[in-house]
Amino acid sequence: MAKKSKVSLNFIFLIGMALIIIGFCVPLFFYKMPGGGIKAVNTLGFDLINFDRDSSFSLGALLIFLGGCLGAVIELVCVFVKKIKPSLKVILELLCVVLSVVGGLIVFIKFNDNNLTKFIGKGFFKHAFVGIYMIIAGWVVGLLGSFIKK
């Protein structure tokens, strides 16, 4: 009798996807005020999605969020639908993380072409705020969670 493979909830991967989703919903950039304080610019991830201004930048921001959401949904669906093979689950997890990372690369490349960033100043990570770091941490944790089965 063949042993059935059991698909279990991968908490590490789910935490990574949650970090991407939450990071997208908090301020992504800041600027330094003349008095020395720091002010978070109103740039939540959803504020970056505007297909009238720049479609590739908006597509990249949308891919970041969709990769995180799809990863969380696929993780939960794979646990509750018992017919999914563990090898397929790993491939789907990796595809979701890669989708989000590709979106991040598009945003990173297009960031220096935008007039708003020329106004704020040069450098992507110079003005990165909590959301950017949460998204990057989510990518790392999500990739680790794809390979670590706990």
N, CA, C and O atoms as a DFTB+ gen file, in Angstrom:
600 C
 N C O
     1  1       0.844      -1.172       0.000
     2  2       0.000       0.000       0.000
     3  2       0.892       1.238       0.000
     4  3       1.768       1.380       0.852
     5  1       0.665       2.119      -0.949
     6  2       1.492       3.315      -1.078
     7  2       1.109       4.333      -0.006
     8  3      -0.058       4.488       0.356
     9  1       2.134       5.013       0.480
    10  2       1.916       6.018       1.507
    11  2       1.424       7.301       0.844
    12  3       2.015       7.771      -0.128
    13  1       0.337       7.866       1.377
    14  2      -0.205       9.105       0.824
    15  2       0.627      10.282       1.302
    16  3       0.992      10.361       2.475
    17  1       0.926      11.203       0.378
    18  2       1.645      12.413       0.782
    19  2       0.638      13.439       1.280
    20  3      -0.414      13.642       0.674
    21  1       0.968      14.071       2.374
    22  2       0.066      15.017       3.011
    23  2       0.581      16.435       2.800
    24  3       1.754      16.722       3.036
    25  1      -0.298      17.306       2.358
    26  2       0.041      18.712       2.193
    27  2      -0.345      19.426       3.475
    28  3      -1.502      19.379       3.893
    29  1       0.622      20.088       4.100
    30  2       0.335      20.799       5.340
    31  2       0.567      22.293       5.136
    32  3       1.202      22.716       4.170
    33  1       0.044      23.067       6.058
    34  2       0.158      24.521       5.987
    35  2       1.605      24.927       6.245
    36  3       2.203      24.541       7.249
    37  1       2.143      25.696       5.341
    38  2       3.514      26.171       5.453
    39  2       3.475      27.577       6.052
    40  3       3.272      28.560       5.339
    41  1       3.673      27.660       7.367
    42  2       3.557      28.934       8.060
    43  2       4.642      29.924       7.643
    44  3       4.385      31.127       7.597
    45  1       5.827      29.451       7.343
    46  2       6.922      30.348       6.963
    47  2       6.582      31.051       5.652
    48  3       6.757      32.263       5.527
    49  1       6.096      30.286       4.678
    50  2       5.709      30.881       3.403
    51  2       4.541      31.837       3.588
    52  3       4.529      32.917       2.997
    53  1       3.563      31.459       4.398
    54  2       2.398      32.301       4.632
    55  2       2.789      33.610       5.321
    56  3       2.218      34.658       5.019
    57  1       3.740      33.563       6.229
    58  2       4.228      34.784       6.875
    59  2       4.914      35.684       5.857
    60  3       4.746      36.903       5.898
    61  1       5.685      35.098       4.946
    62  2       6.327      35.883       3.894
    63  2       5.319      36.583       3.005
    64  3       5.497      37.752       2.662
    65  1       4.265      35.883       2.632
    66  2       3.229      36.493       1.791
    67  2       2.479      37.584       2.554
    68  3       2.109      38.608       1.981
    69  1       2.256      37.357       3.853
    70  2       1.601      38.382       4.675
    71  2       2.481      39.627       4.781
    72  3       1.963      40.743       4.775
    73  1       3.787      39.459       4.877
    74  2       4.689      40.607       4.916
    75  2       4.621      41.407       3.615
    76  3       4.662      42.637       3.645
    77  1       4.519      40.730       2.488
    78  2       4.406      41.425       1.204
    79  2       3.102      42.217       1.154
    80  3       3.099      43.380       0.751
    81  1       2.002      41.600       1.558
    82  2       0.702      42.269       1.506
    83  2       0.664      43.460       2.457
    84  3       0.224      44.544       2.075
    85  1       1.116      43.270       3.680
    86  2       1.103      44.365       4.656
    87  2       2.082      45.453       4.247
    88  3       1.775      46.637       4.385
    89  1       3.253      45.077       3.746
    90  2       4.229      46.061       3.292
    91  2       3.708      46.905       2.153
    92  3       4.065      48.077       2.033
    93  1       2.872      46.329       1.319
    94  2       2.278      47.070       0.213
    95  2       1.236      48.070       0.711
    96  3       0.963      49.065       0.040
    97  1       0.657      47.814       1.877
    98  2      -0.425      48.646       2.414
    99  2       0.058      49.718       3.390
   100  3      -0.756      50.505       3.873
   101  1       1.329      49.774       3.691
   102  2       1.878      50.820       4.562
   103  2       2.742      51.748       3.708
   104  3       3.074      51.392       2.577
   105  1       3.120      52.933       4.218
   106  2       3.920      53.868       3.403
   107  2       5.233      53.247       2.932
   108  3       5.940      52.586       3.694
   109  1       5.537      53.477       1.661
   110  2       6.724      52.894       1.051
   111  2       7.910      53.845       1.036
   112  3       9.053      53.389       1.066
   113  1       7.675      55.157       0.989
   114  2       8.755      56.130       0.876
   115  2       8.568      57.254       1.877
   116  3       7.462      57.468       2.374
   117  1       9.641      57.973       2.177
   118  2       9.610      59.117       3.081
   119  2      10.513      60.211       2.519
   120  3      11.291      59.975       1.595
   121  1      10.401      61.395       3.081
   122  2      11.366      62.443       2.782
   123  2      11.704      63.185       4.064
   124  3      10.912      63.198       5.007
   125  1      12.873      63.800       4.099
   126  2      13.316      64.526       5.281
   127  2      12.827      65.961       5.192
   128  3      13.019      66.641       4.184
   129  1      12.197      66.402       6.259
   130  2      11.675      67.767       6.306
   131  2      12.820      68.721       6.626
   132  3      13.815      68.310       7.222
   133  1      12.693      69.990       6.238
   134  2      13.768      70.950       6.499
   135  2      14.111      71.095       7.974
   136  3      15.254      71.417       8.297
   137  1      13.171      70.871       8.877
   138  2      13.436      70.986      10.307
   139  2      14.154      69.782      10.888
   140  3      14.510      69.785      12.067
   141  1      14.370      68.764      10.089
   142  2      15.073      67.577      10.552
   143  2      14.178      66.383      10.803
   144  3      14.674      65.294      11.091
   145  1      12.875      66.561      10.701
   146  2      11.962      65.449      10.918
   147  2      11.808      64.604       9.671
   148  3      12.272      64.963       8.589
   149  1      11.151      63.479       9.847
   150  2      10.895      62.569       8.736
   151  2       9.389      62.519       8.511
   152  3       8.618      62.360       9.458
   153  1       8.979      62.656       7.263
   154  2       7.561      62.590       6.921
   155  2       7.349      61.488       5.898
   156  3       8.016      61.444       4.865
   157  1       6.414      60.601       6.200
   158  2       6.075      59.537       5.260
   159  2       5.254      60.143       4.131
   160  3       4.221      60.769       4.367
   161  1       5.712      59.954       2.932
   162  2       4.989      60.440       1.767
   163  2       3.768      59.547       1.577
   164  3       3.813      58.358       1.891
   165  1       2.693      60.108       1.072
   166  2       1.471      59.333       0.867
   167  2       1.657      58.400      -0.325
   168  3       1.006      58.561      -1.357
   169  1       2.539      57.436      -0.175
   170  2       2.783      56.465      -1.246
   171  2       2.596      55.065      -0.704
   172  3       3.558      54.321      -0.513
   173  1       1.366      54.722      -0.463
   174  2       1.063      53.328      -0.217
   175  2       1.209      52.629      -1.558
   176  3       1.292      53.288      -2.594
   177  1       1.240      51.337      -1.551
   178  2       1.374      50.613      -2.806
   179  2       0.246      50.905      -3.773
   180  3       0.452      50.944      -4.986
   181  1      -0.960      51.112      -3.233
   182  2      -2.104      51.376      -4.091
   183  2      -2.020      52.749      -4.743
   184  3      -2.591      52.960      -5.812
   185  1      -1.312      53.689      -4.111
   186  2      -1.136      55.011      -4.708
   187  2      -0.210      54.971      -5.914
   188  3      -0.238      55.878      -6.746
   189  1       0.604      53.938      -6.017
   190  2       1.516      53.813      -7.156
   191  2       0.829      53.253      -8.393
   192  3       1.356      53.356      -9.500
   193  1      -0.341      52.665      -8.207
   194  2      -1.056      52.061      -9.335
   195  2      -1.938      53.118      -9.984
   196  3      -3.006      53.455      -9.472
   197  1      -1.478      53.634     -11.115
   198  2      -2.229      54.599     -11.897
   199  2      -1.819      54.409     -13.355
   200  3      -0.778      54.908     -13.783
   201  1      -2.622      53.702     -14.096
   202  2      -2.261      53.358     -15.467
   203  2      -2.310      54.554     -16.409
   204  3      -1.839      54.456     -17.543
   205  1      -2.863      55.674     -15.973
   206  2      -2.856      56.883     -16.812
   207  2      -1.478      57.531     -16.851
   208  3      -1.094      58.102     -17.872
   209  1      -0.733      57.452     -15.759
   210  2       0.598      58.065     -15.707
   211  2       1.654      57.185     -16.346
   212  3       2.277      57.572     -17.334
   213  1       1.855      56.007     -15.788
   214  2       2.922      55.121     -16.265
   215  2       2.434      53.678     -16.123
   216  3       2.302      53.161     -15.013
   217  1       2.174      53.051     -17.243
   218  2       1.571      51.728     -17.186
   219  2       2.542      50.658     -16.704
   220  3       2.127      49.752     -15.980
   221  1       3.817      50.726     -17.076
   222  2       4.750      49.684     -16.641
   223  2       5.045      49.795     -15.142
   224  3       5.181      48.777     -14.464
   225  1       5.143      51.015     -14.623
   226  2       5.345      51.221     -13.188
   227  2       4.138      50.694     -12.418
   228  3       4.292      50.032     -11.392
   229  1       2.944      50.988     -12.912
   230  2       1.715      50.521     -12.272
   231  2       1.601      49.004     -12.343
   232  3       1.170      48.362     -11.385
   233  1       1.985      48.438     -13.475
   234  2       1.950      46.983     -13.624
   235  2       2.904      46.320     -12.639
   236  3       2.562      45.300     -12.040
   237  1       4.091      46.882     -12.465
   238  2       5.045      46.337     -11.502
   239  2       4.510      46.378     -10.080
   240  3       4.651      45.411      -9.333
   241  1       3.891      47.504      -9.702
   242  2       3.316      47.618      -8.358
   243  2       2.175      46.630      -8.179
   244  3       2.025      46.034      -7.112
   245  1       1.378      46.456      -9.213
   246  2       0.272      45.508      -9.145
   247  2       0.770      44.069      -9.035
   248  3       0.172      43.262      -8.324
   249  1       1.856      43.742      -9.729
   250  2       2.425      42.395      -9.649
   251  2       2.951      42.074      -8.255
   252  3       2.841      40.938      -7.794
   253  1       3.518      43.065      -7.585
   254  2       4.000      42.855      -6.212
   255  2       2.835      42.410      -5.327
   256  3       2.930      41.418      -4.604
   257  1       1.743      43.156      -5.397
   258  2       0.592      42.865      -4.546
   259  2      -0.086      41.555      -4.944
   260  3      -0.440      40.750      -4.082
   261  1      -0.268      41.342      -6.242
   262  2      -0.925      40.117      -6.700
   263  2      -0.111      38.871      -6.370
   264  3      -0.676      37.830      -6.037
   265  1       1.208      38.971      -6.461
   266  2       2.053      37.839      -6.093
   267  2       1.877      37.456      -4.636
   268  3       1.796      36.273      -4.306
   269  1       1.819      38.453      -3.763
   270  2       1.605      38.176      -2.346
   271  2       0.232      37.608      -2.056
   272  3       0.099      36.654      -1.290
   273  1      -0.800      38.195      -2.672
   274  2      -2.168      37.715      -2.448
   275  2      -2.361      36.308      -3.005
   276  3      -2.930      35.443      -2.339
   277  1      -1.886      36.084      -4.224
   278  2      -2.025      34.752      -4.819
   279  2      -1.263      33.700      -4.018
   280  3      -1.727      32.569      -3.872
   281  1      -0.100      34.072      -3.504
   282  2       0.666      33.134      -2.686
   283  2      -0.088      32.727      -1.437
   284  3      -0.124      31.548      -1.086
   285  1      -0.694      33.704      -0.760
   286  2      -1.453      33.392       0.450
   287  2      -2.689      32.548       0.124
   288  3      -3.006      31.602       0.844
   289  1      -3.380      32.892      -0.956
   290  2      -4.579      32.147      -1.334
   291  2      -4.224      30.723      -1.754
   292  3      -4.890      29.767      -1.354
   293  1      -3.182      30.587      -2.557
   294  2      -2.770      29.251      -3.010
   295  2      -2.337      28.388      -1.835
   296  3      -2.632      27.193      -1.796
   297  1      -1.643      28.985      -0.883
   298  2      -1.216      28.228       0.297
   299  2      -2.415      27.692       1.062
   300  3      -2.430      26.529       1.463
   301  1      -3.411      28.530       1.265
   302  2      -4.599      28.087       2.003
   303  2      -5.437      27.093       1.196
   304  3      -5.975      26.137       1.756
   305  1      -5.548      27.313      -0.104
   306  2      -6.322      26.402      -0.944
   307  2      -5.659      25.024      -0.991
   308  3      -6.341      24.001      -0.934
   309  1      -4.346      25.001      -1.093
   310  2      -3.635      23.711      -1.161
   311  2      -3.820      22.904       0.107
   312  3      -3.815      21.674       0.055
   313  1      -3.981      23.552       1.230
   314  2      -4.162      22.832       2.489
   315  2      -5.572      22.256       2.583
   316  3      -5.756      21.125       3.033
   317  1      -6.565      23.037       2.157
   318  2      -7.945      22.598       2.321
   319  2      -8.435      21.708       1.184
   320  3      -9.388      20.949       1.361
   321  1      -7.803      21.791       0.034
   322  2      -8.138      20.891      -1.073
   323  2      -7.093      19.785      -1.047
   324  3      -5.929      20.019      -1.374
   325  1      -7.489      18.626      -0.674
   326  2      -6.553      17.529      -0.411
   327  2      -6.023      16.855      -1.675
   328  3      -5.180      15.965      -1.567
   329  1      -6.471      17.231      -2.845
   330  2      -6.067      16.552      -4.070
   331  2      -4.817      17.142      -4.708
   332  3      -4.385      16.659      -5.754
   333  1      -4.227      18.162      -4.115
   334  2      -3.070      18.820      -4.707
   335  2      -1.788      18.147      -4.219
   336  3      -1.607      17.913      -3.024
   337  1      -0.911      17.846      -5.161
   338  2       0.344      17.181      -4.827
   339  2       1.316      18.179      -4.205
   340  3       1.302      19.354      -4.572
   341  1       2.160      17.735      -3.270
   342  2       3.136      18.639      -2.655
   343  2       4.116      19.250      -3.655
   344  3       4.547      20.389      -3.476
   345  1       4.471      18.513      -4.699
   346  2       5.403      19.058      -5.685
   347  2       4.769      20.205      -6.469
   348  3       5.450      21.173      -6.807
   349  1       3.473      20.103      -6.762
   350  2       2.765      21.181      -7.445
   351  2       2.647      22.395      -6.535
   352  3       2.730      23.535      -6.991
   353  1       2.454      22.143      -5.252
   354  2       2.347      23.238      -4.283
   355  2       3.649      24.037      -4.221
   356  3       3.618      25.266      -4.151
   357  1       4.773      23.359      -4.246
   358  2       6.074      24.044      -4.212
   359  2       6.257      24.903      -5.459
   360  3       6.738      26.032      -5.374
   361  1       5.878      24.372      -6.602
   362  2       6.005      25.131      -7.851
   363  2       5.110      26.365      -7.819
   364  3       5.532      27.443      -8.236
   365  1       3.892      26.222      -7.335
   366  2       2.984      27.367      -7.244
   367  2       3.502      28.420      -6.264
   368  3       3.382      29.618      -6.519
   369  1       4.072      27.978      -5.156
   370  2       4.648      28.914      -4.196
   371  2       5.783      29.709      -4.829
   372  3       5.848      30.931      -4.693
   373  1       6.672      29.011      -5.519
   374  2       7.793      29.692      -6.170
   375  2       7.317      30.663      -7.246
   376  3       7.871      31.754      -7.382
   377  1       6.304      30.281      -8.004
   378  2       5.776      31.170      -9.037
   379  2       5.204      32.456      -8.435
   380  3       5.368      33.532      -9.010
   381  1       4.548      32.355      -7.304
   382  2       3.987      33.542      -6.656
   383  2       5.087      34.479      -6.166
   384  3       4.992      35.696      -6.331
   385  1       6.118      33.916      -5.569
   386  2       7.225      34.753      -5.104
   387  2       7.946      35.390      -6.295
   388  3       8.295      36.570      -6.251
   389  1       8.168      34.618      -7.350
   390  2       8.842      35.152      -8.544
   391  2       7.996      36.249      -9.185
   392  3       8.542      37.252      -9.645
   393  1       6.675      36.079      -9.225
   394  2       5.791      37.101      -9.772
   395  2       5.931      38.405      -9.004
   396  3       6.003      39.478      -9.603
   397  1       5.968      38.317      -7.695
   398  2       6.110      39.504      -6.865
   399  2       7.484      40.148      -7.032
   400  3       7.591      41.373      -7.089
   401  1       8.527      39.339      -7.110
   402  2       9.890      39.875      -7.282
   403  2      10.032      40.545      -8.643
   404  3      10.666      41.596      -8.742
   405  1       9.461      39.966      -9.690
   406  2       9.510      40.586     -11.020
   407  2       8.817      41.942     -10.986
   408  3       9.306      42.905     -11.577
   409  1       7.682      42.024     -10.299
   410  2       7.018      43.311     -10.129
   411  2       7.899      44.314      -9.405
   412  3       7.940      45.490      -9.768
   413  1       8.607      43.848      -8.377
   414  2       9.522      44.729      -7.658
   415  2      10.676      45.205      -8.528
   416  3      11.101      46.355      -8.421
   417  1      11.181      44.333      -9.383
   418  2      12.253      44.739     -10.297
   419  2      11.766      45.775     -11.305
   420  3      12.498      46.707     -11.638
   421  1      10.545      45.621     -11.789
   422  2       9.987      46.612     -12.708
   423  2       9.861      47.966     -12.020
   424  3      10.217      48.994     -12.595
   425  1       9.355      47.966     -10.791
   426  2       9.224      49.223     -10.044
   427  2      10.593      49.833      -9.790
   428  3      10.767      51.044      -9.927
   429  1      11.565      49.008      -9.422
   430  2      12.907      49.505      -9.138
   431  2      13.544      50.125     -10.382
   432  3      14.180      51.175     -10.294
   433  1      13.377      49.480     -11.537
   434  2      13.964      49.996     -12.777
   435  2      13.260      51.273     -13.215
   436  3      13.909      52.234     -13.629
   437  1      11.931      51.284     -13.125
   438  2      11.174      52.459     -13.568
   439  2      11.201      53.597     -12.563
   440  3      10.780      54.706     -12.892
   441  1      11.682      53.360     -11.350
   442  2      11.674      54.382     -10.303
   443  2      12.490      55.598     -10.698
   444  3      12.088      56.725     -10.409
   445  1      13.599      55.404     -11.334
   446  2      14.468      56.523     -11.691
   447  2      13.985      57.278     -12.926
   448  3      14.528      58.338     -13.235
   449  1      12.983      56.768     -13.642
   450  2      12.447      57.448     -14.813
   451  2      11.276      58.367     -14.479
   452  3      10.807      59.103     -15.347
   453  1      10.803      58.337     -13.254
   454  2       9.608      59.056     -12.864
   455  2       9.957      60.475     -12.426
   456  3      10.976      60.674     -11.764
   457  1       9.138      61.469     -12.778
   458  2       9.386      62.862     -12.384
   459  2       9.227      63.057     -10.885
   460  3       9.895      63.912     -10.304
   461  1       8.365      62.290     -10.254
   462  2       8.175      62.392      -8.811
   463  2       9.466      62.064      -8.067
   464  3       9.810      62.735      -7.094
   465  1      10.170      61.049      -8.515
   466  2      11.408      60.673      -7.827
   467  2      12.521      61.681      -8.080
   468  3      13.409      61.837      -7.242
   469  1      12.491      62.365      -9.214
   470  2      13.471      63.425      -9.440
   471  2      13.224      64.576      -8.472
   472  3      14.163      65.245      -8.042
   473  1      11.944      64.805      -8.130
   474  2      11.604      65.847      -7.168
   475  2      12.030      65.442      -5.759
   476  3      12.588      66.254      -5.021
   477  1      11.775      64.216      -5.391
   478  2      12.105      63.754      -4.042
   479  2      13.618      63.658      -3.869
   480  3      14.145      64.052      -2.829
   481  1      14.296      63.158      -4.837
   482  2      15.742      63.000      -4.766
   483  2      16.158      61.722      -5.433
   484  3      15.318      60.923      -5.847
   485  1      17.436      61.526      -5.537
   486  2      17.951      60.328      -6.203
   487  2      18.069      59.186      -5.211
   488  3      18.287      59.380      -4.015
   489  1      17.920      58.005      -5.748
   490  2      18.150      56.811      -4.948
   491  2      16.886      56.162      -4.440
   492  3      16.086      56.788      -3.744
   493  1      16.714      54.932      -4.783
   494  2      15.537      54.173      -4.375
   495  2      15.574      53.874      -2.878
   496  3      14.594      54.122      -2.176
   497  1      16.670      53.355      -2.391
   498  2      16.750      52.963      -0.987
   499  2      17.039      54.145      -0.068
   500  3      16.913      54.030       1.152
   501  1      17.426      55.279      -0.648
   502  2      17.653      56.470       0.164
   503  2      16.346      56.952       0.780
   504  3      16.346      57.510       1.877
   505  1      15.233      56.742       0.082
   506  2      13.929      57.192       0.552
   507  2      12.987      56.038       0.884
   508  3      11.780      56.241       1.015
   509  1      13.527      54.840       1.020
   510  2      12.685      53.679       1.338
   511  2      12.202      53.779       2.778
   512  3      12.940      54.187       3.675
   513  1      10.953      53.399       2.975
   514  2      10.361      53.441       4.306
   515  2       9.959      52.021       4.699
   516  3      10.399      51.069       4.055
   517  1       9.165      51.857       5.700
   518  2       8.838      50.568       6.285
   519  2       8.295      49.579       5.256
   520  3       8.667      48.406       5.283
   521  1       7.431      50.022       4.357
   522  2       6.796      49.131       3.398
   523  2       7.777      48.433       2.480
   524  3       7.632      47.241       2.208
   525  1       8.775      49.160       1.999
   526  2       9.782      48.567       1.102
   527  2      10.528      47.452       1.823
   528  3      10.739      46.376       1.264
   529  1      10.923      47.708       3.058
   530  2      11.678      46.709       3.805
   531  2      10.813      45.499       4.162
   532  3      11.315      44.376       4.213
   533  1       9.528      45.718       4.406
   534  2       8.635      44.589       4.682
   535  2       8.446      43.729       3.440
   536  3       8.399      42.502       3.532
   537  1       8.338      44.372       2.273
   538  2       8.189      43.615       1.027
   539  2       9.438      42.791       0.751
   540  3       9.336      41.620       0.384
   541  1      10.608      43.381       0.923
   542  2      11.863      42.647       0.695
   543  2      11.991      41.495       1.687
   544  3      12.407      40.397       1.317
   545  1      11.635      41.744       2.946
   546  2      11.667      40.670       3.940
   547  2      10.663      39.578       3.575
   548  3      10.938      38.396       3.778
   549  1       9.517      39.956       3.044
   550  2       8.521      38.976       2.610
   551  2       9.033      38.114       1.471
   552  3       8.753      36.916       1.423
   553  1       9.784      38.718       0.549
   554  2      10.369      37.928      -0.536
   555  2      11.343      36.892       0.006
   556  3      11.325      35.731      -0.403
   557  1      12.193      37.328       0.932
   558  2      13.192      36.410       1.490
   559  2      12.517      35.300       2.284
   560  3      12.845      34.126       2.115
   561  1      11.583      35.661       3.143
   562  2      10.888      34.662       3.958
   563  2      10.048      33.743       3.072
   564  3       9.975      32.540       3.324
   565  1       9.421      34.294       2.048
   566  2       8.633      33.471       1.130
   567  2       9.491      32.473       0.377
   568  3       9.099      31.317       0.214
   569  1      10.664      32.907      -0.086
   570  2      11.571      31.971      -0.762
   571  2      12.063      30.900       0.179
   572  3      12.117      29.727      -0.190
   573  1      12.424      31.284       1.397
   574  2      12.852      30.295       2.377
   575  2      11.704      29.338       2.707
   576  3      11.912      28.131       2.832
   577  1      10.509      29.877       2.844
   578  2       9.352      29.041       3.154
   579  2       9.002      28.070       2.036
   580  3       8.415      27.018       2.291
   581  1       9.356      28.413       0.799
   582  2       9.113      27.493      -0.310
   583  2       9.980      26.250      -0.200
   584  3       9.575      25.166      -0.620
   585  1      11.157      26.400       0.357
   586  2      12.081      25.277       0.439
   587  2      12.059      24.590       1.802
   588  3      12.354      23.398       1.891
   589  1      11.716      25.320       2.867
   590  2      11.663      24.735       4.194
   591  2      10.238      24.305       4.468
   592  3       9.312      25.110       4.367
   593  1      10.059      23.070       4.808
   594  2       8.717      22.520       5.039
   595  2       8.475      22.325       6.522
   596  3       8.721      21.242       7.054
   597  1       7.995      23.358       7.193
   598  2       7.673      23.269       8.624
   599  2       6.298      23.780       8.856
   600  3       5.828      23.793       9.994
